[in-house]
Each structure stands twice: as C-alpha cells, then as structure tokens.
Amino acid sequence: MATYPYYPYQTYYPVYQPMIQQPIQPSVQQQPAQPTQSYSSGIIWVDDEKEAALYPIAPNNAVALWEKSGKKAYMKKADATGKPAMTVYDLVERKEEEEVQDVSYATKDDYAAVVGVIKEFSEKVTALTAELESMKGDLYGIAGKKKSKKVVEDDDA
C-alpha cells in the first residue's frame, strides 16, 4: 500500500484512468423501399399478398396492411432480429340472422305429462328387468343342474 505524506486539511483521492471508448461507427443501411400509397385515414393499402410480403417493417414492430380489393387483411410482424412473419386474414361480410319469432315454453301441465311418461317408462323397464332375471334363473337351472321333480300325491287314492 502506498503511503502518502500527511498534510492537514487536505484529502487525497486515488486517480482513476479514464476508459478508452471505441468510436461509434455509423452502420451502412439500405434505404427502405417506398411504401405503397397510404390514404389520409392512416390505413396502409396494398395490391396483393406479394406486395404485403415486400412491405418493409422495423424490428419489434407490427403493421396491419389492407388489400385494396377489400377481401383480405395482412398482419406483418418482425421480431427483435428483424425477421418478418405475416398472417393473412380473409374478410367476410357478416349476414344478419333472422330473428326467431316462434318461441314456445313448456307449461306446468306439459311438464307433469312428461314426468308421468317417464315414471311409466321406468316402471316398465323395472318389470322387464325382473322378468329377464327370472328367465336367466330358469336358463341356468336347466343347463346347470337337474331340477327335482315334484311328486304330486293324489288325495283320491
């Protein structure tokens, strides 16, 4: 560590060497092509998709381009490196739908009738299920084991 002579009422600060800065060289860029005619509304109009693809755009920007025929619109974007990407949208006229005038609602009587039909159907399904189970039991009884014969005794003899 360097020693400095003591001088009262003086403060010494270390001397820093200034950093050497590189001179900024202007980059040579091509002049962008003249954009197509833009009307006073601020909308950018193009003739076709090829012209939209050639439209210059700055990095990290997006621009909407409208086809003069009115059938397509283009969204052209560029990422940070300046690589462009374009999305094409078809413009379709929306037709007004006819209003539905015939609206009918179910009444309490209609609801009760439907509930009655559902209950009746449920009872029939339950009865058919029980009948099927009894038929299945008879089938297994015939195929699986012999049924014992009932002996009928005559009371007359």
Secondary structure, 3 states (H helix, E strand, C coil): CCCCCCCCCCCCCCCCCCCCCCCCCCCCCCCCCCCCCECCCCCEEECCHHHHHHCCCCCCCEEEEEECCCCEEEEEEECCCCCEEEEEEECCCCCCCCCCCCCCCCCHHHHHHHHHHHHHHHHHHHHHHHHHHHHHHHHHHHHHCCCCCCCCCCCCC
